[in-house]
Amino acid sequence: MSARERLQHPAAWWLWGLGLATAASRTTNPVLLLLVIGVCVVVVLERRDPSTPNPLIAFLVIGAAIVMFRVVMTVVLGNGIRGETVLLTLPRIPLPEWAASVRIGGPVSLESLLFAGYDALRLAAILACIGAANALASPRRLLRYLPATLYDVGTAVVVGLTFAPQLLTDARAVRSARALRGHDGRGMRELARLAVPVLETAFERSLGLAASMESRGYGRAIRTSPQGRRAASLLAVVGVLGVLAGLYGLLDSSVGGLLGLPLLLVGVLVASSSLVVGASRDGRSGHRRDPWTWTESLTVASGAVAGGVLIAAGVGAWSGIVPSQQAEAPAVPVLAVLAVLVAALPAWFTPRPRSVAA
């Protein structure tokens, strides 16, 4: 297999996906968010191994369901946005005084629907980035490169990311089987009957994966001292508290960014120290490690460019990054569009999987 026909390092694809997800989290512009989703689809179509399932479809379906659910709940319950353009007025149900802040029915404005749609589309774009990384690099391959301290947590995450998209496939299979037996497959009662066979299939698959992983050496004995475990746990707790305090300082304008950024950096440093301490006392062996070449570096850089430019745009309050909920087309910053398009370049310069090359 040539250098252009290999599987790229899984960490490169996940770092690329995280950079693109960071870019999506900093804007509510629907043009930019749809462009992020389009970039994910293009890269997956060009560089996914066809021999593996495509979980991106399930993530896109979940994202579309989130957008629809958010819009419907806004129509029924509202979201506190009072706009001037009233589309329709629903019959309002009176509520007691203790629920005065909640409404059921009433006027539905275009501004409230735009706010709900933009915010839900941002979450859908983030899910698309995670689904793209999951489709391009199997979480099982990424598990080999996690620090030894995060091995158990990483195993649980891998099992979840592997089997969660398959629940939709299992549900369709069970519904088809019930349809062949004369059930129409409609209604809440029929939907509830799908839960037991779907969950049973998921549990059986999880037990089978656990047995196969243990037979291949994934279930290993940990040889650490009590002092090492206490030190790693203490550093991890202090690091997480520092990260949370730093993020709160960055998000709350009344606290100030000068207080939040130092706490965030200290928290990340302490949390990284806990990983180093835990990994030094729990050695792991490797076999046939994936190479890291210039294509991996450029892939990570393309995702970092998108995330960095959108972060700068959010801090600088560029026009169009957070559009107003008005009945007009939002402004689209050209530099942000170019930054997102840079993230699509790995679809052409990265190595192709062997089945795609064939």
C-alpha positions as CSV (number, residue, x, y, z in Angstrom):
1,M,0.0,0.0,0.0
2,S,1.5,3.3,-1.1
3,A,1.7,6.5,1.0
4,R,-1.3,7.9,-0.8
5,E,-3.4,4.8,0.0
6,R,-3.4,4.5,3.8
7,L,-5.5,5.3,6.8
8,Q,-4.7,8.7,8.2
9,H,-3.9,9.1,11.9
10,P,-7.2,9.1,13.8
11,A,-6.1,11.9,16.1
12,A,-5.7,14.2,13.1
13,W,-9.2,13.7,12.0
14,W,-10.6,14.1,15.5
15,L,-8.6,17.3,16.1
16,W,-9.8,18.6,12.7
17,G,-13.4,17.8,13.8
18,L,-13.0,19.5,17.1
19,G,-11.6,22.6,15.4
20,L,-14.5,22.7,13.0
21,A,-17.0,22.2,15.9
22,T,-15.3,25.1,17.8
23,A,-16.0,27.3,14.7
24,A,-19.6,26.2,14.6
25,S,-20.1,26.9,18.3
26,R,-19.0,30.6,17.9
27,T,-21.6,31.6,15.5
28,T,-25.4,31.4,14.9
29,N,-25.2,32.6,11.2
30,P,-27.2,30.0,9.3
31,V,-25.0,30.4,6.2
32,L,-21.9,29.6,8.1
33,L,-23.5,26.7,10.0
34,L,-24.8,25.2,6.8
35,L,-21.4,25.6,5.2
36,V,-19.8,23.8,8.2
37,I,-22.3,20.9,7.6
38,G,-21.5,20.9,3.9
39,V,-17.7,20.7,4.6
40,C,-18.3,17.7,6.9
41,V,-20.3,16.0,4.2
42,V,-17.8,16.6,1.4
43,V,-14.8,15.4,3.4
44,V,-16.6,12.3,4.6
45,L,-17.7,11.5,1.0
46,E,-14.2,11.9,-0.3
47,R,-12.1,10.2,2.5
48,R,-14.3,7.8,4.3
49,D,-13.5,4.1,4.0
50,P,-16.6,2.5,2.3
51,S,-16.0,-0.8,4.0
52,T,-17.1,0.8,7.3
53,P,-20.5,2.1,8.3
54,N,-21.2,5.8,7.9
55,P,-22.4,7.3,11.2
56,L,-22.6,10.8,9.8
57,I,-26.1,10.1,8.4
58,A,-27.4,9.3,11.9
59,F,-25.8,12.5,13.3
60,L,-27.4,14.5,10.6
61,V,-30.8,13.0,11.2
62,I,-30.5,13.7,15.0
63,G,-29.5,17.3,14.2
64,A,-32.5,17.8,11.9
65,A,-34.7,16.4,14.6
66,I,-33.3,18.8,17.1
67,V,-34.0,21.8,14.9
68,M,-37.6,20.6,14.3
69,F,-38.2,20.0,18.0
70,R,-36.8,23.3,19.0
71,V,-39.0,25.2,16.5
72,V,-42.1,23.3,17.5
73,M,-41.4,23.9,21.2
74,T,-41.0,27.6,20.5
75,V,-44.3,27.7,18.7
76,V,-46.1,26.0,21.6
77,L,-44.2,27.4,24.6
78,G,-42.3,30.4,23.3
79,N,-38.8,31.4,24.2
80,G,-39.1,34.9,25.7
81,I,-38.4,36.7,22.4
82,R,-41.1,39.2,21.5
83,G,-41.0,40.2,17.9
84,E,-42.9,42.6,15.9
85,T,-43.8,40.2,13.0
86,V,-46.5,37.9,14.4
87,L,-47.1,35.0,12.1
88,L,-50.0,33.4,14.0
89,T,-51.8,33.4,17.3
90,L,-52.5,30.2,19.1
91,P,-55.2,29.8,21.8
92,R,-53.5,30.5,25.1
93,I,-54.0,28.2,28.1
94,P,-54.2,30.1,31.4
95,L,-51.7,28.9,34.0
96,P,-51.5,29.5,37.8
97,E,-49.5,32.4,39.2
98,W,-46.5,30.3,40.2
99,A,-46.0,29.5,36.4
100,A,-46.4,33.1,35.2
101,S,-43.1,32.9,33.4
102,V,-44.3,30.0,31.3
103,R,-46.9,30.3,28.5
104,I,-48.7,27.7,26.4
105,G,-50.0,29.1,23.2
106,G,-50.3,32.8,22.4
107,P,-48.7,34.9,19.6
108,V,-45.8,33.3,17.6
109,S,-43.4,35.8,16.1
110,L,-41.0,35.4,13.2
111,E,-38.2,36.7,15.4
112,S,-38.7,34.0,18.0
113,L,-38.7,31.3,15.4
114,L,-35.5,32.6,13.8
115,F,-33.8,32.7,17.2
116,A,-34.8,29.1,17.9
117,G,-33.8,27.9,14.5
118,Y,-30.4,29.6,14.5
119,D,-29.5,28.3,17.9
120,A,-30.7,24.7,17.1
121,L,-28.8,24.8,13.8
122,R,-25.6,25.5,15.7
123,L,-26.1,22.4,17.8
124,A,-26.8,20.4,14.6
125,A,-23.6,21.7,13.0
126,I,-21.6,20.6,16.1
127,L,-23.1,17.1,15.9
128,A,-22.2,17.0,12.2
129,C,-18.6,17.7,13.0
130,I,-18.5,14.9,15.6
131,G,-20.2,12.5,13.2
132,A,-17.7,13.4,10.5
133,A,-14.8,12.7,12.8
134,N,-16.5,9.4,13.8
135,A,-16.9,8.4,10.2
136,L,-13.4,9.3,9.1
137,A,-11.5,7.8,12.1
138,S,-12.9,4.9,14.1
139,P,-13.0,5.6,17.8
140,R,-11.5,2.2,18.3
141,R,-8.3,3.3,16.6
142,L,-8.3,6.5,18.6
143,L,-8.5,4.5,21.8
144,R,-4.9,3.3,21.3
145,Y,-3.5,6.8,21.6
146,L,-5.4,7.9,24.7
147,P,-3.3,8.4,27.8
148,A,-3.4,5.5,30.2
149,T,-5.2,7.5,32.8
150,L,-8.2,8.0,30.4
151,Y,-8.2,4.4,29.2
152,D,-11.3,3.3,31.1
153,V,-13.2,6.4,30.2
154,G,-12.1,6.2,26.6
155,T,-13.4,2.6,26.4
156,A,-16.8,3.6,27.6
157,V,-16.9,6.5,25.1
158,V,-15.8,4.3,22.2
159,V,-18.6,1.8,23.0
160,G,-21.1,4.6,23.1
161,L,-20.0,6.3,19.9
162,T,-19.9,2.9,18.1
163,F,-23.4,1.7,19.1
164,A,-25.4,4.9,19.5
165,P,-25.8,5.4,15.7
166,Q,-26.7,1.7,15.3
167,L,-29.8,2.1,17.4
168,L,-31.6,3.7,14.5
169,T,-30.7,0.8,12.2
170,D,-31.9,-1.7,14.9
171,A,-35.2,0.3,15.3
172,R,-35.8,0.2,11.5
173,A,-35.1,-3.6,11.4
174,V,-37.4,-4.3,14.3
175,R,-40.2,-2.1,12.8
176,S,-39.8,-4.0,9.4
177,A,-40.1,-7.3,11.2
178,R,-43.2,-6.2,13.0
179,A,-44.7,-4.9,9.8
180,L,-44.3,-8.3,8.2
181,R,-46.2,-9.8,11.2
182,G,-49.2,-7.5,10.5
183,H,-48.4,-4.5,12.7
184,D,-48.7,-1.1,11.1
185,G,-45.9,0.3,13.3
186,R,-47.7,3.6,14.1
187,G,-48.7,5.3,17.3
188,M,-47.0,5.7,20.7
189,R,-47.9,2.2,21.9
190,E,-46.3,0.7,18.9
191,L,-43.2,2.9,19.3
192,A,-42.9,1.8,23.0
193,R,-42.9,-1.8,21.9
194,L,-39.7,-1.2,19.9
195,A,-37.7,-0.2,22.9
196,V,-37.3,-3.7,24.4
197,P,-35.9,-5.5,21.4
198,V,-33.7,-2.5,20.4
199,L,-32.2,-2.3,23.9
200,E,-31.8,-6.1,24.1
201,T,-29.9,-6.0,20.9
202,A,-27.7,-3.2,22.1
203,F,-26.9,-5.0,25.4
204,E,-26.0,-8.2,23.5
205,R,-23.7,-6.3,21.1
206,S,-22.0,-4.5,24.0
207,L,-21.4,-7.7,25.9
208,G,-20.0,-9.3,22.7
209,L,-17.7,-6.3,22.2
210,A,-16.5,-6.4,25.8
211,A,-15.7,-10.1,25.5
212,S,-13.8,-9.7,22.3
213,M,-11.8,-6.7,23.6
214,E,-10.9,-8.6,26.8
215,S,-9.7,-11.6,24.7
216,R,-7.5,-9.3,22.7
217,G,-5.8,-7.8,25.7
218,Y,-7.9,-4.7,26.3
219,G,-8.8,-5.8,29.8
220,R,-5.4,-5.2,31.5
221,A,-4.3,-5.2,35.1
222,I,-3.3,-1.8,36.5
223,R,-0.3,-1.7,38.8
224,T,-0.3,1.6,40.6
225,S,0.5,2.6,44.1
226,P,-2.1,4.3,46.4
227,Q,0.1,7.4,46.5
228,G,0.1,7.7,42.7
229,R,-3.7,7.2,42.5
230,R,-4.3,9.9,45.1
231,A,-1.9,12.4,43.4
232,A,-3.5,11.8,40.0
233,S,-7.0,12.1,41.4
234,L,-6.2,15.3,43.3
235,L,-4.6,16.9,40.3
236,A,-7.5,15.9,38.1
237,V,-10.1,17.4,40.5
238,V,-8.1,20.7,41.0
239,G,-7.6,20.9,37.2
240,V,-11.3,20.4,36.4
241,L,-12.3,23.0,39.0
242,G,-9.8,25.4,37.5
243,V,-11.1,24.8,34.0
244,L,-14.7,25.4,35.1
245,A,-13.8,28.5,36.9
246,G,-11.9,29.8,34.0
247,L,-14.7,29.1,31.5
248,Y,-17.2,30.9,33.8
249,G,-14.8,33.9,34.0
250,L,-14.6,34.0,30.2
251,L,-18.4,33.7,29.7
252,D,-19.4,36.1,32.4
253,S,-18.6,39.6,31.4
254,S,-19.0,40.9,34.9
255,V,-16.1,38.8,36.1
256,G,-13.7,39.9,33.3
257,G,-11.6,37.9,30.9
258,L,-8.4,38.6,32.8
259,L,-9.6,36.5,35.7
260,G,-11.0,33.8,33.5
261,L,-8.1,33.2,31.1
262,P,-5.4,32.6,33.8
263,L,-7.6,30.2,35.7
264,L,-8.4,28.4,32.5
265,L,-4.7,28.0,31.6
266,V,-3.8,26.9,35.1
267,G,-6.7,24.4,35.1
268,V,-5.6,22.9,31.8
269,L,-2.0,22.7,33.0
270,V,-3.0,20.9,36.3
271,A,-5.3,18.6,34.5
272,S,-2.6,17.7,32.0
273,S,-0.2,17.0,34.9
274,S,-2.7,14.5,36.3
275,L,-2.6,12.7,33.0
276,V,1.2,12.6,33.0
277,V,1.3,11.4,36.6
278,G,-1.2,8.6,35.9
279,A,0.5,7.6,32.6
280,S,3.9,7.4,34.2
281,R,2.7,4.8,36.7
282,D,0.6,2.8,34.1
283,G,2.7,1.8,31.2
284,R,1.2,0.8,27.9
285,S,2.6,-1.0,24.9
286,G,2.0,-0.1,21.3
287,H,1.8,-2.2,18.1
288,R,2.0,-0.8,14.5
289,R,1.4,2.8,15.4
290,D,0.0,5.0,12.6
291,P,2.6,7.4,11.1
292,W,2.2,11.2,11.6
293,T,3.2,13.0,8.4
294,W,2.7,16.4,6.8
295,T,-0.9,15.5,5.8
296,E,-1.9,15.0,9.4
297,S,-0.3,18.3,10.4
298,L,-2.1,20.2,7.6
299,T,-5.4,18.5,8.5
300,V,-5.1,19.7,12.1
301,A,-4.1,23.1,10.9
302,S,-7.1,23.5,8.6
303,G,-9.5,22.8,11.4
304,A,-7.5,25.1,13.7
305,V,-7.8,27.9,11.1
306,A,-11.6,27.6,11.0
307,G,-11.8,27.5,14.8
308,G,-9.3,30.3,15.4
309,V,-10.9,32.7,12.9
310,L,-14.4,32.2,14.2
311,I,-13.2,32.7,17.8
312,A,-11.5,36.0,16.8
313,A,-14.7,36.9,15.0
314,G,-16.8,36.3,18.1
315,V,-14.5,38.2,20.3
316,G,-14.3,41.1,17.8
317,A,-18.1,41.1,17.3
318,W,-17.8,40.9,13.5
319,S,-21.0,41.8,11.6
320,G,-23.0,38.7,10.8
321,I,-21.4,36.3,13.3
322,V,-24.4,36.6,15.6
323,P,-27.1,37.9,13.2
324,S,-30.2,39.7,14.5
325,Q,-33.5,37.9,14.5
326,Q,-35.0,40.1,11.8
327,A,-36.9,39.2,8.7
328,E,-33.9,39.9,6.5
329,A,-30.9,38.0,5.1
330,P,-28.1,38.0,7.6
331,A,-24.7,39.5,6.7
332,V,-22.0,36.9,5.8
333,P,-18.4,37.8,6.7
334,V,-16.2,36.8,3.8
335,L,-13.2,36.0,6.0
336,A,-15.2,33.6,8.1
337,V,-16.5,31.8,4.9
338,L,-12.9,31.4,3.7
339,A,-11.8,30.0,7.0
340,V,-14.6,27.4,7.0
341,L,-13.7,26.5,3.3
342,V,-10.1,25.9,4.4
343,A,-11.4,23.1,6.6
344,A,-12.6,21.3,3.4
345,L,-9.1,21.0,1.9
346,P,-8.3,17.7,3.6
347,A,-10.8,16.1,1.2
348,W,-8.1,16.4,-1.5
349,F,-4.6,16.3,0.0
350,T,-5.0,13.6,2.6
351,P,-4.2,9.9,1.9
352,R,-7.0,7.8,0.5
353,P,-8.2,4.6,2.2
354,R,-7.2,1.6,0.2
355,S,-10.7,0.6,-0.8
356,V,-11.4,4.1,-2.1
357,A,-8.1,4.1,-4.1
358,A,-9.1,0.7,-5.6
